[in-house]
Amino acid sequence: MEISASKMKRSIEKIYSMLDEVSPLDFDCGQLCNDACCVNNENNGYELALYLMPGEELMYENNEDFNLYYIPSDELEFPHAWNDDIYLVECVNPPHCNRSIRPIQCRTFPLIPHLSRDDTFHLILDKSEFPYSCPIVDENMKLDDDFIKVTYKVWKILIDDPIVYDLIKYDSSLRDDRKSNYKIVI
C-alpha cells in the first residue's frame, strides 16, 4: 500500500517532535567539540552530509537552511532494497544550522541503530563510524536516560519500514564483518 506524501510528512514530524523533547546530555554537546558533527571540514578530507530516511526529504523542500540533493542508489553502498534515489541534506551555514529541522540521524547522534546477527535490535556507540572525534563517545560520557529511551523507540518505529530495516541490517553486517569495536548502549 502506497503512503501519501502528506501522511509520510506527518509521520516524520511526529518523530521530530518526539526527539525534540530529549538531548544526549543536559547541555548543548556541541560545546564539547566546537560543533564538529555539524561542520563541513574540507581540511580534514570530509564534507558532512547526512542521508535521510525515506520520506524525510519532504521536510526539506523549499528550505533555505539546508541543501537537499540526491544520489542514485546504485552509486552508493546501500542495500538493494534502496532502489530509489538516496536523499542527502547538508546545512548551508554550519554550525549555525536550524536545529528545529535537523535530520533524524543528527537528532539521535551519537547513538547508532544496530541489528545483531540474531536480529536483536540495539543502539550502539562506535567511534569508527564518525570522521571526527566525539568527546561523548571517546570519554564514555553518560547519556541521558530519556534520550536513550526515546531514540530507541524512534528507531524501532523506523525499522518497521522494510527499507530502513534492510539498511540497518546491511550496515550492522558490515560493522560486524569488520569486527568493529562498538559499545552496546541498549
Long-range contacts (C-beta under 8 A, 24 or more apart in sequence): 3-55, 5-55, 5-58, 8-54, 8-55, 8-58, 9-55, 9-58, 9-59, 11-55, 12-53, 12-55, 12-56, 12-58, 12-59, 12-104, 13-59, 15-104, 15-154, 15-157, 15-158, 16-59, 16-101, 16-104, 16-107, 18-150, 18-153, 18-154, 19-104, 19-107, 19-108, 19-150, 19-151, 19-154, 20-100, 20-107, 21-146, 21-150, 22-144, 22-146, 22-147, 22-150, 22-151, 23-144, 23-147, 24-109, 24-110, 24-111, 24-136, 24-143, 24-144, 24-147, 25-136, 25-141, 25-143, 25-144, 26-144, 29-135, 29-136, 30-95, 32-135, 32-136, 33-132, 33-133, 33-134, 33-135, 34-95, 35-94, 35-95, 36-132, 36-133, 36-134, 37-106, 37-109, 37-110, 37-130, 37-132, 37-134, 38-91, 38-94, 38-95, 38-97, 38-106, 39-94, 39-95, 40-90, 40-91, 40-94, 41-131, 41-132, 44-131, 44-132, 45-131, 46-131, 46-132, 47-90, 48-90, 48-91, 48-94, 48-131, 49-88, 49-89, 49-90, 50-88, 50-89, 50-90, 50-103, 50-105, 50-106, 51-86, 51-87, 51-88, 51-105, 52-87, 52-88, 52-89, 52-103, 52-104, 53-103, 53-104, 53-105, 53-158, 53-161, 53-164, 54-84, 54-161, 54-163, 54-164, 56-87, 56-103, 56-104, 57-87, 57-89, 59-101, 59-103, 60-87, 60-89, 60-101, 63-98, 63-101, 64-92, 65-91, 65-92, 65-93, 65-97, 65-98, 65-101, 66-90, 66-91, 66-92, 66-97, 66-98, 66-101, 67-92, 78-167, 78-170, 79-166, 79-167, 79-169, 79-170, 80-166, 81-162, 81-163, 81-166, 81-167, 82-163, 82-166, 82-167, 104-154, 104-158, 108-151, 108-154, 108-155, 110-134, 110-136, 110-137, 111-143, 111-147, 111-148, 111-151, 111-185, 112-182, 113-155, 113-158, 113-159, 113-168, 114-168, 114-171, 114-172, 114-175, 114-182, 114-184, 115-159, 115-165, 115-168, 115-169, 115-172, 116-172, 116-176, 117-173, 117-176, 121-155, 121-156, 121-159, 122-184, 122-185, 122-186, 123-148, 123-151, 123-152, 123-155, 123-184, 123-185, 123-186, 124-182, 124-183, 124-184, 124-185, 125-182, 125-183, 125-185, 126-175, 126-180, 126-181, 126-182, 126-183, 128-180, 128-181, 128-182, 129-175, 129-180, 140-183, 143-185, 148-185, 148-186, 152-186
